[in-house]
Amino acid sequence: MSDSDQLVIYQLHIFILGISPMIWRRVKIKSDSTIANLHYVIQITMGWTYSHLHRFIIHGKHYGIAQIGGMWFSDDLEEIKLSDFGWRMRERFLYEYDQA
């Protein structure tokens, strides 16, 4: 395994925008996890029930499902690993859930 292929553990600070008091969670996830895995981790951590639409916006690109009956984005969320994004410390991305 080369240095660039080493497993990294990401520590994520997840919080809900626009509410007070702030609701947040801290989770750790392996860099070889997929975006789909991260979706499940967020759902479980926040106590949600997989019952709403969701999407990630990472580096300006959308991953997930946009609207009811809408098309899935072309990327397979089961194949894209978190390590593929080359994240830096304190970098942010957006996860939208219940987009109604």
C-alpha positions as CSV (number, residue, x, y, z in Angstrom):
1,M,0.0,0.0,0.0
2,S,1.5,3.3,-1.0
3,D,1.3,6.4,1.1
4,S,-1.4,7.9,-1.1
5,D,-3.5,4.7,-0.6
6,Q,-3.3,4.6,3.2
7,L,-6.6,4.4,5.0
8,V,-7.6,7.7,6.7
9,I,-10.3,8.3,9.3
10,Y,-12.3,11.4,8.6
11,Q,-13.9,13.1,11.6
12,L,-17.0,15.0,10.5
13,H,-18.9,17.7,12.3
14,I,-22.5,17.4,11.1
15,F,-24.9,20.2,12.0
16,I,-28.4,21.3,10.9
17,L,-28.5,24.8,9.3
18,G,-31.0,27.4,10.2
19,I,-32.2,26.2,13.6
20,S,-31.6,27.2,17.2
21,P,-30.4,25.7,19.3
22,M,-27.9,24.0,17.1
23,I,-28.2,20.3,16.6
24,W,-25.0,18.6,15.7
25,R,-23.1,15.3,15.8
26,R,-19.5,14.3,15.4
27,V,-18.9,11.1,13.5
28,K,-15.8,9.2,12.2
29,I,-15.8,7.4,8.9
30,K,-13.1,5.6,7.0
31,S,-11.8,7.1,3.7
32,D,-12.6,4.0,1.8
33,S,-16.3,4.4,2.6
34,T,-18.6,5.4,-0.2
35,I,-20.9,8.4,-0.5
36,A,-23.8,5.9,0.0
37,N,-22.2,4.7,3.2
38,L,-21.9,8.3,4.4
39,H,-25.6,8.8,3.7
40,Y,-26.5,5.8,5.9
41,V,-24.1,7.0,8.6
42,I,-25.8,10.5,8.6
43,Q,-29.3,9.0,8.7
44,I,-28.5,6.7,11.6
45,T,-26.5,9.4,13.5
46,M,-29.3,12.0,13.2
47,G,-32.1,9.5,14.0
48,W,-33.7,10.0,10.5
49,T,-35.6,7.3,8.7
50,Y,-34.6,7.3,5.0
51,S,-38.0,8.7,4.1
52,H,-37.0,11.9,2.3
53,L,-35.0,12.9,-0.8
54,H,-31.4,13.6,-0.2
55,R,-28.3,14.9,-2.0
56,F,-24.7,15.8,-1.4
57,I,-23.1,18.9,-2.9
58,I,-19.3,18.3,-2.9
59,H,-16.9,20.5,-4.8
60,G,-19.9,22.0,-6.6
61,K,-21.1,18.7,-8.0
62,H,-24.4,17.1,-6.9
63,Y,-24.8,13.5,-5.8
64,G,-28.1,11.9,-4.9
65,I,-31.6,12.3,-6.2
66,A,-32.9,15.8,-7.0
67,Q,-36.7,15.4,-6.9
68,I,-39.5,12.8,-6.6
69,G,-39.6,10.8,-9.8
70,G,-36.4,12.6,-10.9
71,M,-33.4,10.9,-12.4
72,W,-30.5,9.8,-10.2
73,F,-27.4,11.7,-10.9
74,S,-25.1,9.8,-13.3
75,D,-22.5,8.8,-10.7
76,D,-23.0,5.6,-8.7
77,L,-23.0,6.5,-5.0
78,E,-22.0,3.0,-4.2
79,E,-18.7,3.3,-6.1
80,I,-17.5,6.8,-5.2
81,K,-15.2,6.7,-2.2
82,L,-14.7,9.5,0.2
83,S,-11.0,9.4,-0.5
84,D,-11.7,10.3,-4.2
85,F,-12.5,13.9,-3.2
86,G,-9.0,14.7,-1.8
87,W,-10.5,16.6,1.1
88,R,-8.4,19.0,3.3
89,M,-8.9,19.7,7.0
90,R,-11.9,21.9,7.7
91,E,-13.2,21.6,4.2
92,R,-17.0,21.7,3.9
93,F,-19.7,20.0,1.8
94,L,-23.5,20.1,2.0
95,Y,-25.9,17.2,2.6
96,E,-29.5,18.1,1.9
97,Y,-32.3,15.9,3.4
98,D,-36.0,16.5,3.1
99,Q,-35.7,18.9,0.2
100,A,-39.5,19.7,0.1
